[in-house]
Amino acid sequence: MLNVPNRNFVLDHGIDTTAMRPPQGLSDREAGVLRCLAWGFSSKETGDVLGISRRTVECHRASVLRKLQARNGPDAVRIALATGIALDAPDTDIAPQGGED
């Protein structure tokens, strides 16, 4: 799992959060997929968290990459970290296993 500071850490240390919002053009579902990707969830785990199929997750992931003009998953994660979308963990009790997608 990524070791990302939580929102309280960011606010307590005076980090400017005005730019920390989901990238424009992403739907709420795509933002959820991006958040799960940034936290290391596989497609199956992401589907379990969001209540959608693995195939739907993969379609949303492809859409996220296209909309963000990201070359690959790690590039999308970099953008998620830069925009602050990855600061909060997905709302789930499921811990990412880091298995195959």
Secondary structure by P-SEA (a helix, b strand, c coil): ccccccaaaaaaaccccccccccccccaaaaaaaaaaaacccaaaaaaaacccaaaaaaaaaaaaaaaccccaaaaaaaaaaacccccccccccccccccc
